[in-house]
């Protein structure tokens, strides 16, 4: 689980897409939580070469509120 956490944080910091399997089905996406996946239910996580733009407005005008924030593209130096 620790290496999965490290991979996700690296992908967020580098603004890279990730690929993974969720319930055996292949997925590709931004590691930002727009659609939620339970960490314990994903496997085969890989960081891809493709980048994503970073933060952008939410369609509703409201961003999701998190109980605890572990990483963010807006936290870059």
C-alpha positions in Angstrom: 0.0 0.0 0.0 2.9 2.4 0.8 4.4 2.1 -2.7 0.9 2.7 -4.2 0.6 5.9 -2.1 4.1 7.0 -3.2 3.3 6.4 -6.9 0.1 8.4 -6.7 1.8 11.3 -4.9 4.5 11.3 -7.6 2.0 11.2 -10.4 0.1 14.2 -8.8 3.3 16.2 -8.2 4.5 15.6 -11.8 0.9 16.1 -13.3 1.0 12.7 -15.0 -1.8 10.4 -16.0 -2.0 7.0 -14.4 -3.2 3.6 -15.6 -4.6 0.9 -13.3 -7.0 -1.9 -13.0 -10.2 -1.4 -11.0 -12.1 -4.6 -10.3 -10.2 -6.2 -13.2 -11.1 -3.5 -15.7 -8.4 -1.2 -17.2 -8.7 2.5 -16.4 -6.7 5.6 -17.3 -7.1 8.9 -15.6 -5.9 11.8 -13.6 -4.9 10.9 -10.0 -7.0 13.9 -8.6 -10.1 12.4 -7.3 -12.7 13.6 -9.9 -14.0 10.1 -9.9 -13.2 8.2 -6.8 -11.7 4.8 -6.6 -10.9 3.0 -3.3 -7.2 2.6 -3.2 -7.4 -0.9 -1.8 -9.5 -1.9 -4.9 -7.0 -0.9 -7.6 -4.1 -2.8 -8.9 -1.3 -2.6 -11.5 -0.9 1.2 -11.0 1.5 2.8 -13.5 2.5 6.4 -14.1 2.2 7.3 -17.8 4.3 9.7 -19.8 1.2 11.8 -20.7 0.6 14.9 -18.6 -2.6 16.6 -17.5 -3.2 20.3 -17.2 -3.6 20.5 -13.5 -6.3 22.4 -11.7 -9.3 23.8 -13.6 -12.8 25.0 -12.7 -15.3 22.4 -11.6 -18.4 22.2 -13.8 -20.6 23.0 -10.8 -18.4 25.8 -9.6 -17.6 23.9 -6.4 -14.7 21.6 -5.8 -15.0 18.5 -3.7 -14.2 19.0 0.0 -11.8 16.5 1.4 -11.6 15.3 5.0 -7.8 15.3 4.6 -5.6 16.5 1.8 -2.5 14.4 1.1 -1.3 15.9 -2.2 -2.4 18.6 -4.7 -1.1 20.0 -8.0 -1.6 23.4 -6.6 0.9 22.7 -3.8 3.7 22.8 -6.3 6.6 25.2 -5.6 
